[in-house]
């Protein structure tokens, strides 16, 4: 149901009360979860929305004093559920509530989706690089679940950097994507990077370092090209800062004043 006004008479959060359908723990501190989807909720792969949790049984349906945080959607555009991924931060106001959430509990979902980390923000190209650290993978999972991206690009390159191998969420599903989209135009290259578990992956350094010395392009089997390569980045602030500088020095730009760019970054991180 839609909240209109809380008990104190203040304008209420424009959100719906949804039900948690499933929870998957990748590690003790990394989980993904699904909830029901309002029939009117619309989003573009790459968007985020705000999620809210209340007290105890989450029964305070007016959302007046709930804790809200932005989360990227990982579900496909047409799924009948909404899915998200999260790290549980010790002592975090939202994390401590999320830690105790069970299937059947109530989750507040903002009625709108937001953001500019969407493929339609980019200039046309051939190669789409998706660069993620940690839970920054989330919006790219949604993008890769979209049939349109497989028809409109020639090569998809997903790079996911984590500290431990267990944090490589959806690894099996990503590996199965070519079969799921058999016959589509695009091919996909998946490059997992584990930085703190020696021997877990071939590459073990941070993404900017691997671009700087050429090893990431070598692993992908293609080189960056201003004419053909488009890059989307979602992850920790250092990744965004260093990749923005690296790409800017090579002539890449973000979309401005209606002029499509060659790179895009998640802004709420």
Long-range contacts (C-beta under 8 A, 24 or more apart in sequence): 1-61, 2-111, 3-61, 3-62, 3-63, 5-62, 6-62, 6-63, 6-64, 7-62, 7-64, 8-64, 10-64, 12-62, 12-63, 12-64, 13-52, 13-63, 13-66, 13-68, 13-108, 13-110, 14-110, 14-111, 14-112, 15-50, 15-52, 15-63, 15-108, 15-109, 15-110, 15-111, 16-41, 16-108, 16-109, 16-111, 17-61, 17-106, 17-107, 17-108, 18-82, 18-106, 18-107, 18-108, 18-109, 19-104, 19-105, 19-106, 19-107, 20-101, 20-102, 20-103, 20-104, 20-105, 20-106, 20-107, 21-81, 21-103, 22-103, 23-101, 23-102, 23-103, 26-166, 26-167, 26-169, 27-164, 27-166, 27-167, 28-88, 29-87, 29-88, 30-85, 30-86, 30-87, 30-88, 30-135, 30-166, 30-167, 30-169, 31-85, 31-86, 31-88, 31-98, 32-74, 32-83, 32-84, 32-85, 32-86, 32-169, 33-83, 33-84, 33-86, 33-101, 34-75, 34-81, 34-82, 34-83, 34-84, 35-81, 35-82, 35-107, 35-109, 36-81, 36-82, 37-75, 37-79, 37-80, 37-81, 37-82, 38-109, 38-111, 40-111, 41-82, 41-109, 41-111, 41-113, 42-113, 43-73, 43-77, 43-113, 44-77, 44-113, 44-118, 44-120, 45-73, 45-76, 45-77, 45-118, 45-119, 45-139, 45-142, 45-143, 45-145, 45-146, 45-149, 46-72, 46-115, 46-117, 46-118, 46-119, 46-139, 46-140, 46-142, 46-143, 46-232, 47-72, 47-73, 47-113, 47-114, 47-115, 47-117, 47-118, 47-139, 47-142, 48-72, 48-73, 48-113, 48-114, 48-115, 48-139, 48-266, 48-268, 49-73, 49-82, 49-109, 49-110, 49-112, 49-113, 49-114, 50-108, 50-109, 50-110, 51-84, 51-94, 51-107, 51-108, 51-109, 51-110, 52-107, 52-108, 52-109, 52-110, 53-94, 53-97, 53-98, 53-101, 53-107, 53-108, 54-97, 54-106, 54-108, 57-105, 57-106, 58-105, 58-106, 58-107, 59-106, 61-106, 63-108, 66-108, 67-93, 67-94, 67-97, 68-94, 68-108, 68-110, 69-94, 70-114, 70-268, 71-138, 72-115, 72-117, 72-135, 72-138, 72-139, 72-142, 72-234, 72-266, 73-113, 73-138, 73-139, 73-142, 74-137, 74-138, 74-139, 74-141, 74-142, 75-142, 75-145, 76-142, 76-145, 76-146, 77-142, 77-145, 77-146, 79-145, 82-109, 84-138, 85-135, 85-137, 85-138, 85-141, 85-169, 86-135, 87-134, 87-135, 114-268, 115-139, 115-266, 115-267, 115-268, 116-255, 116-264, 116-267, 117-232, 117-234, 117-264, 117-265, 117-266, 117-267, 118-143, 118-264, 119-143, 119-148, 119-149, 119-152, 119-232, 121-255, 121-260, 121-261, 121-264, 122-230, 122-232, 122-255, 122-260, 122-261, 122-262, 122-263, 122-264, 123-230, 123-260, 123-261, 123-262, 124-260, 125-153, 125-227, 125-228, 125-229, 125-230, 125-262, 126-153, 126-154, 126-155, 126-228, 126-229, 127-153, 127-154, 127-155, 127-156, 127-157, 127-222, 127-225, 127-228, 127-229, 127-230, 128-153, 128-155, 128-156, 128-157, 128-230, 128-231, 128-232, 129-157, 129-159, 129-220, 129-224, 129-229, 129-230, 129-231, 129-232, 130-156, 130-157, 130-158, 130-159, 130-232, 131-159, 131-207, 131-231, 131-232, 131-233, 131-234, 131-235, 131-239, 131-243, 132-158, 132-159, 132-160, 132-161, 132-233, 132-234, 132-235, 133-160, 133-161, 133-162, 133-207, 133-234, 133-235, 133-236, 133-239, 134-161, 134-162, 134-167, 134-235, 134-236, 136-233, 136-234, 136-235, 136-236, 136-239, 136-266, 136-269, 137-169, 137-170, 137-234, 138-234, 139-232, 139-234, 139-266, 140-232, 140-234, 141-169, 141-170, 141-173, 141-174, 143-232, 144-174, 144-177, 144-188, 147-181, 147-184, 149-186, 150-181, 150-184, 150-185, 150-186, 151-184, 151-185, 151-186, 152-185, 152-186, 153-185, 153-186, 154-185, 154-186, 154-187, 155-186, 155-187, 155-188, 155-189, 155-222, 156-186, 156-187, 156-188, 156-189, 157-188, 157-189, 157-191, 157-220, 157-222, 158-188, 158-189, 158-190, 158-191, 159-191, 159-193, 159-207, 159-216, 159-220, 160-190, 160-191, 160-192, 160-193, 161-193, 161-194, 161-195, 161-206, 161-207, 161-235, 161-239, 162-192, 162-193, 162-194, 162-195, 163-194, 163-195, 163-196, 163-197, 164-194, 164-196, 164-197, 164-200, 165-192, 165-194, 165-197, 165-200, 165-201, 168-192, 168-194, 189-219, 189-220, 189-221, 189-222, 191-216, 191-219, 191-220, 206-239, 207-235, 207-239, 207-243, 208-239, 208-242, 208-243, 208-246, 211-243, 211-246, 212-246, 224-250, 226-250, 226-251, 226-252, 226-262, 229-262, 230-262, 230-263, 231-262, 231-263, 231-264, 232-263, 232-264, 232-265, 233-263, 233-264, 233-265, 233-266, 234-265, 234-266, 234-269, 235-266, 235-269, 236-269, 237-269, 240-265, 240-266, 240-269
